[in-house]
C-alpha cells in the first residue's frame, strides 16, 4: 500500500482539503481525505508541500497521433473510421501531456466530416501499443456541423447547412432501416458504415458533436434527438447566445478551445468569459484545448477563464470530473474517491496558475513522472 501525505488535496466537490492522506492499493484509491490514518508498513510518499488532484482529463483531443492520420477528408460520411487505428504511443505529445498532469484523454477523428468515425479514450501511460492505453467500451462517435464539412467538400451535398442536416438525416434513417433488416435476419450483405452506427442508434455509443455557431448548436440538438441519440456538444463557441436554452435542455457541453485566434468566422468572438456565462446559466460543461501538444497548457487557459468570471471549482471540475462524465468514465476517474483508479497529479501550487508546475503524475497507482 502507498500512502500519499498531501499538503492540499482536491476532493470530489472541488474543495481544497488541508493535510489529507490518499491511500493507494493495487492501482486503486483505497481512501482519501482528512483524518485518514496511514497503515503500518505503508510506503509513504511525502507530498506535504504540494497540491494533490485527480489526474486531469482532456475531453476533446487530437493528440497521440499524427495530425495527417486523424482528419480523413475524402468523404463527408465515414462512420466506420476508428481513431484506435491511428494511435501512436511513442508520440511526444503524450509525454508532454502526461507530464502536465493529464492522465486520460480522448483521441477523436478530425472535424472535416459530418460523421467522422469513432474516437478512443486513452490512459496516457508509457506504452508500446495502443492496447496498453485504451479504455475499452468508450469509443464515442465524432460528428460535425458548420464550416468544416461545408468547406472541405464540393459536389457532395455538403455546400449548405440545409444539405448538411439532410445528409445526416438520410444516413441515420438508412442506418435504422439497416438495423431493422439485420434484426429480422434479412440482410443481403454487411455494410461496415451502417454497422458502426447501430450502437449509436441503440444508445450504446455517445456522439461528440463539433459545432460552434448558435444555429448549428440548435440544429445539432434537433438532429440528434430526432434519432434518440446520446450526445455532448463540443466547442460551443457561441454558447453565450443560447446559454439559457442549453441549460433548459440539459445539454452536456465540452467548451473550447478558448486560447486560440478565430481561425474561421464561426469562431469569431471566442473569449475566456464564455465558461463563466455558461456556469451562471446552469450549463454543465467540461473544458477542452481541442489540441494535441498544446493540451499541456489547458490548466492555464482555465485559470484565464477564472479571471473572467468562471468559478475556480467549475474550472477544476471541467478538467477532471465533468470531463470524465463527458467521456463516460466517471466511474473510474475524475475524482479522488475509494474504488476509482489511482490516477493522480501533483502540483507545486494552484493547478490553474501559470506559475505552477506539475511535478508528478501517477496512473493506475504507478508514477509515470516524478520530480519531488
C-alpha positions in Angstrom: 0.0 0.0 0.0 1.1 3.6 -0.8 0.1 6.5 1.5 0.3 10.0 0.0 0.7 12.8 2.5 -0.9 15.8 0.8 -0.3 19.5 1.5 -3.7 20.3 -0.2 -6.0 17.7 -1.7 -8.8 18.5 -4.1 -11.9 16.3 -3.3 -14.9 15.3 -5.4 -16.7 18.6 -4.7 -13.6 20.5 -5.7 -13.0 21.6 -2.1 -9.3 22.0 -1.1 -8.6 19.8 2.0 -5.6 20.6 4.1 -3.3 17.8 5.3 -5.2 15.0 3.7 -4.0 11.5 3.0 -4.6 9.3 -0.1 -4.2 5.6 0.2 -3.4 3.6 -2.9 -3.6 -0.2 -3.2 -3.5 -2.4 -6.2 -3.8 0.5 -8.6 -7.0 1.8 -6.9 -7.7 4.5 -4.3 -8.5 2.9 -1.0 -9.2 6.0 1.0 -8.8 9.8 0.6 -9.4 12.8 2.9 -8.5 14.4 6.2 -8.3 12.1 9.1 -7.2 9.0 7.0 -4.7 7.1 9.0 -1.5 5.7 7.4 -1.4 1.9 7.9 1.7 0.4 9.4 4.1 -0.7 6.8 2.7 1.5 4.0 5.1 3.2 1.6 4.8 6.9 2.4 5.0 9.5 -0.4 5.7 12.9 1.1 3.7 15.4 -0.9 3.1 17.6 2.1 4.2 20.8 0.2 2.1 20.0 -2.9 -1.4 20.2 -4.3 -2.7 16.7 -5.0 -5.6 16.4 -7.5 -7.3 13.8 -9.6 -5.4 13.2 -12.8 -6.5 15.8 -15.3 -8.6 14.8 -18.3 -8.9 16.2 -21.8 -12.4 15.6 -23.2 -11.8 16.5 -26.8 -8.3 16.0 -28.2 -6.3 15.2 -31.3 -3.1 14.2 -29.6 -1.5 10.7 -29.7 -1.5 10.6 -33.4 0.0 12.3 -36.5 -2.5 15.0 -37.5 -2.5 13.9 -41.1 -3.7 10.5 -39.9 -6.7 11.7 -37.9 -8.5 14.0 -40.3 -9.8 12.0 -43.2 -11.1 14.3 -45.9 -12.2 12.0 -48.7 -15.9 11.6 -47.8 -18.2 13.5 -45.5 -19.7 10.3 -44.1 -17.1 7.9 -42.6 -18.7 6.3 -39.5 -16.5 3.2 -39.8 -13.2 5.0 -39.3 -11.6 4.3 -35.9 -9.1 6.6 -34.1 -7.9 3.4 -32.4 -6.1 2.6 -35.7 -4.2 5.9 -35.6 -2.8 6.0 -32.1 1.0 6.4 -31.9 2.1 5.5 -28.4 5.6 7.0 -28.9 4.2 10.5 -29.7 6.0 13.3 -27.9 2.5 14.8 -27.4 1.7 12.0 -24.9 4.8 12.6 -22.8 4.2 16.4 -22.7 0.5 15.9 -21.8 1.2 13.4 -19.1 4.0 15.5 -17.5 1.5 18.4 -17.4 -0.8 16.2 -15.2 -3.2 14.8 -17.8 -3.7 11.1 -17.1 -6.6 10.5 -19.6 -7.8 11.9 -22.8 -10.0 11.0 -25.8 -8.5 10.9 -29.3 -11.1 12.0 -31.8 -11.1 11.9 -35.6 -10.8 15.4 -37.1 -13.8 17.5 -37.8 -13.9 17.6 -41.7 -16.7 15.1 -41.9 -20.4 15.2 -40.9 -19.9 11.7 -39.4 -16.2 11.2 -38.8 -15.8 7.9 -37.0 -15.1 6.6 -33.6 -12.8 8.1 -31.0 -10.8 6.2 -28.4 -10.4 7.0 -24.7 -6.8 6.6 -23.6 -4.8 6.4 -20.4 -1.7 8.5 -21.1 0.7 5.9 -19.7 4.1 5.0 -21.2 3.2 2.1 -23.6 4.4 0.3 -26.7 1.0 -0.5 -28.2 -2.5 1.1 -28.2 -3.8 -2.0 -26.3 -2.0 -0.9 -23.2 -3.5 2.6 -23.3 -7.1 2.1 -24.5 -10.1 2.3 -22.2 -12.4 -0.3 -23.9 -16.1 0.2 -24.4 -15.8 4.0 -24.6 -15.4 4.9 -28.3 -17.6 8.0 -28.9 -18.7 8.8 -32.5 -17.4 12.1 -33.7 -19.7 14.2 -35.8 -19.5 17.8 -37.0 -21.7 20.6 -38.3 -20.7 24.0 -39.6 -17.9 25.4 -41.7 -15.6 22.4 -41.6 -17.8 20.0 -43.6 -19.1 22.8 -45.7 -15.7 24.0 -46.8 -13.9 20.6 -47.2 -16.1 19.2 -50.0 -17.6 20.3 -53.3 -20.3 18.4 -55.2 -21.0 16.0 -52.3 -24.2 17.6 -50.9 -22.5 19.5 -48.2 -22.5 23.0 -49.6 -25.2 24.4 -47.3 -26.3 23.9 -43.7 -29.6 22.5 -45.1 -27.7 19.9 -47.1 -25.6 19.0 -44.0 -28.6 18.4 -41.9 -30.4 16.4 -44.7 -27.4 14.2 -45.3 -27.1 13.4 -41.6 -30.9 12.5 -41.6 -30.5 10.4 -44.7 -27.6 8.5 -43.2 -29.3 7.7 -39.8 -32.6 6.8 -41.5 -30.7 4.4 -43.7 -28.9 3.0 -40.6 -32.3 2.5 -38.9 -33.6 0.5 -41.9 -30.3 -1.5 -41.9 -30.6 -2.3 -38.2 -34.2 -3.5 -38.6 -33.3 -5.7 -41.5 -30.4 -7.2 -39.5 -32.6 -7.9 -36.5 -35.1 -9.6 -38.8 -32.4 -11.7 -40.4 -33.0 -10.2 -43.9 -29.6 -8.6 -44.6 -28.2 -9.4 -48.0 -24.7 -8.1 -47.2 -22.8 -6.5 -44.4 -22.1 -2.7 -44.7 -19.4 -1.5 -42.3 -20.6 2.1 -42.4 -24.0 1.0 -41.2 -22.7 -1.5 -38.6 -20.8 1.4 -37.0 -24.0 3.3 -36.4 -26.0 0.5 -34.8 -24.5 1.0 -31.3 -25.1 4.8 -31.7 -28.8 4.2 -32.5 -29.1 1.8 -29.6 -27.7 4.4 -27.2 -24.6 2.3 -26.5 -22.2 4.8 -28.0 -22.2 8.6 -27.3 -21.9 11.2 -30.1 -19.4 14.1 -29.7 -20.9 16.8 -31.9 -18.5 19.5 -33.1 -20.4 22.8 -33.5 -19.5 26.4 -32.9 -22.4 28.7 -34.1 -25.6 29.1 -32.1 -27.7 27.9 -35.0 -25.5 24.9 -35.6 -25.8 24.0 -31.9 -29.6 24.1 -32.0 -29.6 22.1 -35.3 -27.3 19.6 -33.7 -29.6 19.0 -30.8 -32.6 18.8 -33.1 -31.0 16.2 -35.3 -29.6 14.0 -32.6 -32.8 14.0 -30.6 -34.8 13.1 -33.7 -33.0 9.7 -33.6 -32.8 9.5 -29.8 -29.0 9.7 -29.6 -26.9 10.3 -26.5 -24.5 13.2 -27.1 -22.4 16.1 -26.0 -22.0 19.4 -27.8 -18.3 20.2 -28.3 -16.8 23.7 -28.7 -20.0 25.7 -28.2 -18.2 28.9 -29.1 -21.4 31.0 -29.4 -23.0 29.3 -26.4 -23.5 32.5 -24.6 -26.1 33.5 -27.1 -28.3 30.5 -26.1 -27.0 29.7 -22.6 -30.4 29.6 -21.1 -31.7 27.3 -23.8 -28.7 24.9 -23.3 -29.4 24.8 -19.6 -33.1 24.3 -20.0 -32.4 21.4 -22.4 -29.8 19.9 -20.0 -27.1 19.7 -22.7 -23.8 18.4 -21.5 -21.1 20.5 -23.3 -17.4 20.4 -23.9 -16.3 24.0 -24.2 -13.3 25.3 -26.0 -10.8 26.0 -27.4 -10.6 29.3 -25.6 -6.8 30.0 -26.1 -6.9 30.4 -29.8 -7.3 33.0 -32.5 -10.6 32.9 -34.5 -9.5 30.6 -37.4 -12.8 30.9 -39.2 -15.9 33.1 -39.0 -17.9 30.7 -36.7 -15.2 31.2 -34.1 -15.3 35.0 -34.1 -16.0 36.2 -30.6 -14.2 33.4 -28.8 -13.4 34.8 -25.3 -12.4 33.5 -21.9 -15.6 34.9 -20.4 -17.7 32.1 -22.1 -17.4 29.4 -19.5 -18.4 31.8 -16.7 -21.5 32.8 -18.7 -22.4 29.2 -19.1 -21.8 28.4 -15.5 -24.1 31.3 -14.4 -26.8 30.0 -16.7 -26.6 26.5 -15.2 -25.0 24.7 -18.1 -22.9 21.6 -17.2 -19.6 21.5 -19.1 -16.1 20.2 -19.5 -13.3 22.3 -20.8 -11.0 21.5 -23.8 -8.0 22.7 -25.6 -9.1 20.9 -28.8 -5.4 20.4 -29.4 -2.6 17.8 -29.3 0.8 19.0 -27.9 -1.0 22.2 -26.6 -3.2 20.2 -24.2 -0.5 20.8 -21.6 -1.4 24.5 -21.4 -5.1 23.9 -20.8 -4.9 24.4 -17.0 -3.5 27.9 -17.6 -6.3 28.6 -20.0 -8.8 27.5 -17.4 -7.2 29.9 -15.0 -7.6 32.7 -17.5 -11.3 31.8 -17.6 -11.4 32.1 -13.8 -10.1 35.6 -14.2 -13.0 36.3 -16.5 -15.8 35.1 -14.3 -15.6 31.3 -14.1 -15.5 29.9 -10.5 -12.4 28.0 -9.6 -14.4 25.0 -8.6 -16.2 24.8 -12.1 -12.8 25.3 -13.7 -11.3 22.3 -11.9 -14.4 20.2 -12.4 -14.2 21.0 -16.2 -10.8 19.2 -16.5 -11.5 16.4 -14.0 -14.9 15.1 -13.0 -17.1 16.7 -15.7 -14.5 15.8 -18.3 -14.7 12.2 -17.1 -18.5 12.4 -17.3 -18.3 13.6 -20.9 -16.2 10.6 -21.7 -18.4 8.2 -19.7 -15.5 7.2 -17.4 -16.6 9.0 -14.3 -16.9 5.6 -12.5 -13.2 5.1 -12.9 -11.5 8.5 -12.9 -12.1 12.2 -12.4 -12.0 12.4 -8.6 -10.1 11.0 -5.6 -12.6 8.5 -4.3 -12.3 5.0 -2.9 -12.6 2.4 -5.7 -11.5 4.6 -8.5 -8.3 4.2 -10.5 -5.3 5.8 -8.7 -4.8 8.4 -11.4 -3.3 11.4 -9.5 -1.5 14.6 -10.4 0.9 16.5 -8.1 1.4 20.3 -8.5 3.7 22.8 -6.9 0.8 25.2 -6.3 -2.7 26.0 -7.5 -3.0 23.9 -10.7 -4.8 26.8 -12.6 -1.9 29.3 -12.1 0.7 29.8 -14.8 3.4 29.9 -12.0 2.6 26.3 -11.1 4.4 23.2 -12.3 3.1 19.6 -12.4 5.8 17.7 -10.5 4.4 14.2 -10.6 1.8 12.0 -12.4 0.5 8.7 -11.2 -1.6 6.4 -13.4 -3.1 3.2 -12.1 -1.1 3.6 -8.9 2.3 3.9 -10.5 4.4 7.0 -11.0 4.9 7.9 -14.7 6.8 11.1 -13.9 8.1 12.5 -10.6 10.4 15.3 -9.6 9.7 15.7 -5.9 
